[in-house]
């Protein structure tokens, strides 16, 4: 596994020099359910939430850390990943703006250590709701209950699809599925072949060979740090 400095900002270990922290209410545009909080809930949240800003590629949580609370992503993304017995990384899921990490919320309630690793993707901003505050809000506020259950149900479906994909599909199909997933409807995916390999728990050489094959069929075009999707329907057909 690559060595990265661990940012304790989103775990229970603190280091003021590692991050920018300021009091701020999470974005209602990204988290509209927070606008449905009672006056008491809004006051509690506004007095306790912390804001984290960090560059891309920062390791924010390591396996075994005790998490600091619920993480609400406002910019960038969090990549949640595992490391297999051979030392290869594999992505479990991403937490995009407007979402929260359900594994972290689970750890808040179970008080168990975090079971995976977390790193930032791109310039990332996160609002952190301390664990004791989130537990209280979940008890008192229907809006937080609905947000939590929605996050849980959608993530379970996503993880089940990933398990099926990993177990039943070849590398070409998995590369195609990854590119479609991360493109979010855009033509360009800002990613290196090494990063694709890390996401899929395989080698760069394998990814390079697959991408050459996809390019030869006119499905993608590869450049340094970028993959352009030329035929979305063609890529989608590889995943079914």
C-alpha positions as CSV (number, residue, x, y, z in Angstrom):
1,X,0.0,0.0,0.0
2,X,1.3,3.5,-0.8
3,X,2.5,5.5,2.2
4,X,0.4,8.6,2.9
5,X,0.3,10.9,5.8
6,X,-2.7,10.2,7.9
7,X,-4.9,13.2,8.6
8,X,-6.4,12.8,12.0
9,X,-8.9,15.5,11.2
10,X,-11.8,13.1,10.6
11,X,-10.9,10.6,13.3
12,X,-10.7,11.1,17.0
13,X,-7.0,12.0,16.9
14,X,-6.6,15.8,16.5
15,X,-3.8,17.8,14.8
16,X,-4.5,21.5,14.3
17,X,-1.7,21.9,11.8
18,X,-3.1,19.4,9.4
19,X,-6.4,21.1,8.4
20,X,-8.4,24.2,8.3
21,X,-11.3,24.1,10.8
22,X,-14.0,26.7,11.2
23,X,-17.6,26.6,12.5
24,X,-20.1,26.6,9.6
25,X,-23.6,25.2,8.9
26,X,-23.6,22.5,6.2
27,X,-24.9,23.6,2.8
28,X,-28.7,23.4,2.7
29,X,-28.5,23.2,-1.1
30,X,-26.6,19.9,-0.8
31,X,-28.3,18.7,2.3
32,X,-31.9,20.1,2.0
33,X,-33.2,17.8,4.8
34,X,-31.2,19.9,7.3
35,X,-33.6,22.7,6.5
36,X,-36.4,20.6,8.1
37,X,-34.7,20.5,11.5
38,X,-36.4,22.0,14.4
39,X,-35.1,25.2,15.9
40,X,-33.4,23.2,18.6
41,X,-31.9,20.8,16.1
42,X,-30.5,23.7,14.0
43,X,-29.0,25.3,17.0
44,X,-27.4,22.1,18.2
45,X,-26.0,21.4,14.7
46,X,-24.8,24.9,14.1
47,X,-23.0,25.0,17.5
48,X,-21.2,21.7,17.0
49,X,-20.4,21.1,13.3
50,X,-16.8,21.4,12.2
51,X,-15.5,22.1,8.7
52,X,-12.5,20.3,7.1
53,X,-10.7,21.4,4.0
54,X,-7.9,19.3,2.4
55,X,-6.1,18.7,-0.9
56,X,-6.7,15.6,-3.0
57,X,-4.9,12.4,-2.0
58,X,-4.9,13.0,1.7
59,X,-5.5,9.9,3.8
60,X,-8.2,11.0,6.3
61,X,-9.0,7.8,8.1
62,X,-7.0,4.6,8.5
63,X,-8.4,1.2,9.3
64,X,-8.7,0.9,13.1
65,X,-9.3,4.6,13.7
66,X,-12.2,5.7,15.9
67,X,-14.2,8.1,13.7
68,X,-15.0,11.6,15.0
69,X,-18.6,11.7,13.7
70,X,-20.8,11.8,10.6
71,X,-19.0,13.2,7.5
72,X,-21.1,15.4,5.1
73,X,-19.2,15.9,1.9
74,X,-19.7,19.4,0.4
75,X,-16.9,19.5,-2.2
76,X,-14.7,16.9,-3.9
77,X,-15.2,13.3,-2.8
78,X,-14.1,10.7,-0.3
79,X,-12.9,7.4,-1.6
80,X,-13.6,4.5,0.8
81,X,-11.2,1.6,0.0
82,X,-9.8,-1.7,1.3
83,X,-6.4,-3.4,1.0
84,X,-6.4,-7.1,0.1
85,X,-3.9,-9.8,1.2
86,X,-1.6,-8.9,-1.7
87,X,-1.4,-5.3,-0.7
88,X,-3.6,-4.1,-3.6
89,X,-6.2,-1.4,-2.9
90,X,-9.8,-1.7,-4.1
91,X,-12.5,0.9,-3.9
92,X,-15.7,0.1,-2.0
93,X,-17.5,3.3,-2.8
94,X,-17.2,7.1,-3.1
95,X,-18.9,9.7,-1.0
96,X,-19.8,12.6,-3.3
97,X,-21.2,16.1,-2.5
98,X,-24.5,15.8,-0.8
99,X,-23.7,12.4,0.6
100,X,-22.4,11.0,3.9
101,X,-20.3,7.9,4.7
102,X,-22.6,5.2,6.0
103,X,-19.7,3.2,7.4
104,X,-18.7,6.2,9.5
105,X,-22.3,6.6,10.7
106,X,-22.4,2.9,11.6
107,X,-19.2,3.3,13.6
108,X,-20.6,6.3,15.4
109,X,-23.4,4.1,16.8
110,X,-21.5,0.9,17.2
111,X,-18.4,2.6,18.6
112,X,-16.4,0.2,16.6
113,X,-13.1,1.1,14.8
114,X,-13.4,2.1,11.2
115,X,-13.1,-1.0,9.0
116,X,-11.5,0.5,5.9
117,X,-9.4,3.5,4.7
118,X,-10.6,6.9,3.5
119,X,-8.8,9.4,1.2
120,X,-9.9,12.6,-0.4
121,X,-10.3,12.9,-4.2
122,X,-9.7,16.5,-5.4
123,X,-10.0,19.6,-3.3
124,X,-12.3,18.3,-0.6
125,X,-14.5,20.0,2.0
126,X,-16.3,18.1,4.7
127,X,-18.6,19.1,7.5
128,X,-18.3,16.8,10.5
129,X,-21.1,16.3,12.9
130,X,-19.7,15.0,16.2
131,X,-20.8,11.5,17.1
132,X,-22.7,12.4,20.2
133,X,-24.5,15.2,18.4
134,X,-25.5,13.0,15.5
135,X,-26.8,10.3,17.8
136,X,-29.0,12.9,19.6
137,X,-30.2,14.4,16.3
138,X,-31.1,10.9,15.0
139,X,-33.2,10.3,18.1
140,X,-35.0,13.7,18.0
141,X,-35.2,14.7,14.3
142,X,-37.3,12.9,11.6
143,X,-35.2,14.7,8.9
144,X,-32.0,13.1,10.2
145,X,-33.7,9.7,10.5
146,X,-34.9,9.9,6.8
147,X,-31.4,11.1,5.6
148,X,-29.7,8.2,7.5
149,X,-32.0,5.5,6.2
150,X,-31.8,6.8,2.6
151,X,-28.0,6.8,2.8
152,X,-28.0,3.3,4.2
153,X,-30.4,1.8,1.7
154,X,-28.7,3.4,-1.4
155,X,-25.3,2.3,-0.2
156,X,-26.3,-1.3,0.4
157,X,-27.6,-1.5,-3.2
158,X,-24.4,0.0,-4.5
159,X,-22.2,-2.4,-2.5
160,X,-24.3,-5.4,-3.6
161,X,-23.8,-4.4,-7.2
162,X,-20.1,-4.0,-6.6
163,X,-19.9,-7.5,-5.1
164,X,-21.7,-9.0,-8.0
165,X,-19.5,-7.1,-10.5
166,X,-16.3,-8.2,-8.8
167,X,-17.4,-11.8,-8.6
168,X,-18.9,-12.3,-12.0
169,X,-17.3,-9.8,-14.5
170,X,-13.9,-9.8,-16.2
171,X,-11.5,-6.9,-15.9
172,X,-12.7,-5.3,-19.2
173,X,-16.3,-5.1,-18.0
174,X,-15.1,-3.8,-14.6
175,X,-13.0,-1.1,-16.2
176,X,-16.0,-0.1,-18.4
177,X,-18.3,0.0,-15.4
178,X,-15.8,2.1,-13.4
179,X,-15.4,4.6,-16.2
180,X,-19.2,5.0,-16.6
181,X,-19.7,5.3,-12.9
182,X,-17.1,8.0,-12.4
183,X,-18.0,9.9,-15.6
184,X,-21.3,11.0,-14.1
185,X,-22.6,11.6,-17.6
186,X,-19.6,13.6,-18.7
187,X,-17.3,12.7,-21.6
188,X,-14.0,13.0,-19.7
189,X,-12.9,11.1,-16.6
190,X,-9.9,12.8,-14.9
191,X,-8.0,9.7,-13.8
192,X,-4.7,8.0,-14.4
193,X,-4.3,4.3,-15.3
194,X,-2.6,3.8,-12.0
195,X,-5.6,5.2,-10.2
196,X,-7.9,2.9,-12.2
197,X,-5.8,0.0,-11.2
198,X,-6.0,1.0,-7.5
199,X,-9.8,1.4,-7.7
200,X,-10.2,-2.1,-9.2
201,X,-7.5,-3.9,-7.1
202,X,-5.5,-4.9,-10.2
203,X,-2.2,-3.9,-11.8
204,X,-1.5,-0.9,-14.0
205,X,-0.3,-3.3,-16.8
206,X,-3.7,-5.0,-16.9
207,X,-5.6,-1.7,-17.0
208,X,-3.3,-0.4,-19.7
209,X,-3.9,-3.5,-21.9
210,X,-7.7,-3.2,-21.4
211,X,-7.7,0.5,-22.3
212,X,-5.7,-0.2,-25.4
213,X,-8.3,-2.7,-26.5
214,X,-11.1,-0.3,-25.8
215,X,-9.3,2.5,-27.7
216,X,-8.8,0.2,-30.7
217,X,-12.6,-0.3,-30.8
218,X,-13.3,3.4,-30.7
219,X,-14.8,3.2,-27.2
220,X,-12.4,5.5,-25.4
221,X,-9.4,7.7,-26.0
222,X,-6.6,7.9,-23.4
223,X,-4.4,10.8,-22.6
224,X,-2.1,11.6,-19.7
225,X,-4.3,11.9,-16.6
226,X,-7.6,11.6,-18.6
227,X,-9.8,9.1,-20.3
228,X,-12.4,10.3,-22.8
229,X,-15.5,8.2,-23.3
230,X,-16.3,8.1,-27.0
231,X,-19.1,5.5,-27.0
232,X,-21.2,5.3,-23.9
233,X,-23.6,2.7,-25.3
234,X,-20.7,0.5,-26.4
235,X,-19.1,0.7,-22.9
236,X,-22.5,0.0,-21.3
237,X,-22.9,-3.1,-23.4
238,X,-19.7,-4.5,-22.0
239,X,-21.1,-4.4,-18.5
240,X,-24.3,-6.4,-19.1
